[in-house]
Amino acid sequence: MFHAHSGPSARACPNSVDFIVVRDKEIAATIDVKRLPKRPSPPRFGKKLSEKQKERASHICVDCGYVYTLPTPFLEQGKEYICPQCNAPRSRFSKYDVETGRAIGGSKAPQLTTAATIIGLAGIAFYVSKAL
């Protein structure tokens, strides 16, 4: 069974509503549909920093691009520190290069995974060749 919602139920939604799909032609004829304004493009990863912030910038959140510029050194923050912008844990921060505006380094996990895969495949090939 299809239930049509009137204007008050749409206005009761706490978030902005981009569109409402109404399949009943009679109900659709009673709704005044206007074009939505264009939205600005999302901000670029990271942000522009002042000279003072650049001096203190040491880490960046890899989830949202928040650049850590607080006076307390990042490494002195406790393990319970979370990103003030997206609530990501401290482990989601990477060292930050002020000149390029990008994260520095990363983990060696992809290299280790690749090496383990090659060794595993070589072992399987050796085992199969001996079994034949």
N, C-alpha and C positions, 0 to 999 in steps of 0.2 A: 504494500500500500504506500502511495506517495503522499507525503505531508508537505504542503506549501507553507513557507514561513513568510510572515508579513514584515514590513519595515521595522517595527519595534524589536523583533527578534534579531534582525541583522544589526541594529544599533546597539543591542545588548552585548555584542561581542567585544571583549576588551581590546583586541588587536585590530589594526586596520584591515579592512576587507578589500581585496583587489577586485574580485568579481564574484557574482553569484550565478549559478547555472539554474535556469528555470525551464523545464521541459514542457510545461503546460502552456499552450499558446494563449489561452484566455488570461491566465495570471500574468504571463510575460507582457501582454498588451497594456496592463495597468501599471507596469513598473517604468519609471523614468530613468533611462540609462544614459549616462554622460560619459564622455571619454575621460580616462584618467590622465592626470598630468604626467609628463615624462619624469622619471626618477633620475637623480644624478648617478653617475657611474660610481661603483664602490671605490673606496680609497686604496691607494697602492700599498703594497706590503711595506711595513715599517713607517717611519715618519721623518719629517725634516727636523733636525735638531739645531738648537742654538749652539754657539761656540762653547758656552759653559756646560751644556748638556753633553756635547761631544767629548769633553774632557773626562766626564764620569761614565759615559756609555761603555758598558763592558759585556752585556749579555742581551739576547733577544729571544722572545718567546716564539718558537717555531710554529705555534698554532695560530696566533693572531698578529704577530709582528710588533708587539709591545717591546719597546727598547728600555732596558733597565738603566735609569739615570739617577737613582736615589743616592744620597750622600753615603749611606752605609755600603761598604763593598759587598758585592753580590755573594762572594764566597763566605761572608760572615753571617749571611741570612740562615736561619734554621731550616731544617728539612721540611718543616710545615709551611714554608713560604709558598704562596700561590700567586699566579699572575693576577694583578688587580683588574685587568681588562677582560679576561676570559676564564679565570679560575683554574687554569692549567697548573699542574704541580711543578715544583722546582726542576724536576728531571726533564721537563719539556723546554728548558732554556738552553741555548747554545751560545758560545762566545761570539761576540759581535765585532765586525770590522767596520770602524767608523768611516774609512775612506770609500769603501765600496757599498756600504749599507747592507751587507749580507752577513749571514751566519758563517763562522769560521769552522772548518774541520767537520767533525761528525764522528760517528762511531766506525769501527773497523768491521762491523757485522757483515756488510755485503761482501767484503774480501774473504772473511772467514767462511761464509756460507758457500761462496764460489769454490774455494779450495776444498771444502768438505765434499761438495757435490762431485767435483772432478775425481777426487780420491775414491769416492763411493762408486762412481761409474767405472773407473779403472778396475776396481775390485770385482765388480759384477762381470765385466768383460773377461777378466782373468778366470773367474770361476766357471763361466759359461764355456770358455775355450777349453778348459781342462775336462769339463763334463762331456764334451762331444768326443 
